[in-house]
């Protein structure tokens, strides 16, 4: 039984994770403009994984094969999510990448339907329709000259959102089965790091060593991404979800889009257009309908009964 204090603590952890990820979009965008994308992800996750292994070593040596396998599965899902999202970020802008990634909270109920045959509610469908409309505004009327190819970048980002939705479902399932959180997190992060270094060697190394050169500024940026946005944020998310409901977690994590846009505008040279603002607003409304379960039929009947 989770106490009120534990629940508040869990929500605070999720909020801290969301803030950290919100800052990461702009910093990562700048970093991958000069350093190989997969190499950056490998450094982020390998360094974080090594630290986590040292922190949770006593738990890990006592862990069974099942929890390690579950951590590996989470890691594989996260590899797809991060690699595709980061590639999408290369082509689009940080704010678009942030908001479209957060579409995962609308996707979750439909993936649950796929796995459990439990059909989504009316508010899930309404949220999905609004989300598509919002994406339309972002894609068609929110183009910015600083992006290389917004359509390709946005498309890749939406694919990444599906994998983030899968991660949330699997975390809830594995922790619900009693898997040790520290072990799950460690093998999830290590799996991402190992896969990314292998992918970097296959796809980036043949192009030369130029994308592997790091100066002090890049090292500091990658260090921040590793410690704050990977190690700290991943720990805050997985432990925060232990003390919160799925609705609370999804709602708080969806604010990543708001923080991502805010930091991108404040710290970068990104400019919000009318199309982007309208699209972001519609997507945000869709998120709120989905998370607060705002069923229009029930609300109408409730209002009618009061009258």
Beta strands, then each sheet from edge to edge (+ up, - down):
end
